[in-house]
Amino acid sequence: MSKSIFYHAGCPVCISAEHDIIELIGANNVNIVHIGEDKSKISEAEAAGVKSVPAIVTPNGNVLHINLGASMEDVKA
């Protein structure tokens, strides 16, 4: 993985974090995944270690959970 992956569910906290992440690391360095719109990506996020969103998975596989967002169980519902 050469880019970070930012997972979010589309809530205002997630959108704000998305804008901050893009400003911090640049749009060319991150893939944005809106799991609220593409539920097929939930299993991918969970396999990477994402426990809640918003979260970013770094190129070396570290998961950085941002703020106190929605749990993956909440997103699945």
C-alpha positions as CSV (number, residue, x, y, z in Angstrom):
1,M,0.0,0.0,0.0
2,S,1.6,3.3,-1.1
3,K,-1.2,5.6,0.1
4,S,-3.0,6.0,3.3
5,I,-6.7,5.0,3.3
6,F,-9.2,7.3,5.1
7,Y,-12.4,5.5,6.0
8,H,-15.5,7.4,7.1
9,A,-19.3,7.2,7.2
10,G,-20.2,10.7,6.0
11,C,-21.2,12.3,9.2
12,P,-20.2,16.0,9.9
13,V,-17.2,14.8,12.1
14,C,-16.0,12.5,9.3
15,I,-16.3,15.1,6.6
16,S,-14.4,17.6,8.8
17,A,-11.7,15.1,9.5
18,E,-11.5,14.2,5.7
19,H,-10.8,17.8,4.9
20,D,-8.2,18.1,7.6
21,I,-6.5,14.8,6.4
22,I,-6.4,16.0,2.8
23,E,-4.9,19.4,3.9
24,L,-2.3,17.7,6.1
25,I,-1.1,14.9,3.8
26,G,-2.4,15.9,0.4
27,A,-5.1,14.5,-1.8
28,N,-2.6,12.5,-3.8
29,N,-1.4,10.6,-0.7
30,V,-4.7,9.3,0.5
31,N,-7.6,7.3,-0.8
32,I,-11.0,8.4,0.6
33,V,-13.4,5.5,1.3
34,H,-17.0,6.5,2.3
35,I,-18.3,3.3,3.8
36,G,-21.7,4.9,4.3
37,E,-22.1,4.9,0.5
38,D,-20.1,1.7,-0.2
39,K,-20.9,-0.9,2.4
40,S,-18.8,-3.4,0.6
41,K,-15.7,-1.7,2.0
42,I,-16.7,-2.4,5.6
43,S,-15.1,-5.8,5.6
44,E,-11.9,-4.3,4.0
45,A,-11.8,-1.7,6.8
46,E,-12.3,-4.3,9.5
47,A,-9.6,-6.5,8.1
48,A,-7.2,-3.6,8.2
49,G,-8.0,-3.1,11.9
50,V,-10.5,-0.3,11.8
51,K,-12.7,-0.3,14.9
52,S,-14.5,3.0,14.3
53,V,-14.7,5.7,11.8
54,P,-13.3,8.2,11.0
55,A,-10.0,6.3,10.8
56,I,-6.9,6.4,8.6
57,V,-4.8,3.3,7.7
58,T,-1.2,4.4,7.1
59,P,0.9,2.9,4.3
60,N,2.7,0.6,6.8
61,G,-0.6,-0.7,8.2
62,N,-1.1,1.3,11.3
63,V,-4.7,2.3,12.1
64,L,-5.2,5.8,13.5
65,H,-8.7,6.2,14.9
66,I,-9.7,9.9,14.8
67,N,-12.1,11.4,17.4
68,L,-14.8,9.3,18.9
69,G,-16.7,8.4,15.9
70,A,-19.1,5.6,14.9
71,S,-18.2,2.0,15.7
72,M,-18.2,-0.4,12.8
73,E,-21.2,-2.1,14.3
74,D,-23.1,1.2,14.1
75,V,-22.0,1.6,10.5
76,K,-23.3,-1.9,9.6
77,A,-26.7,-1.2,11.0
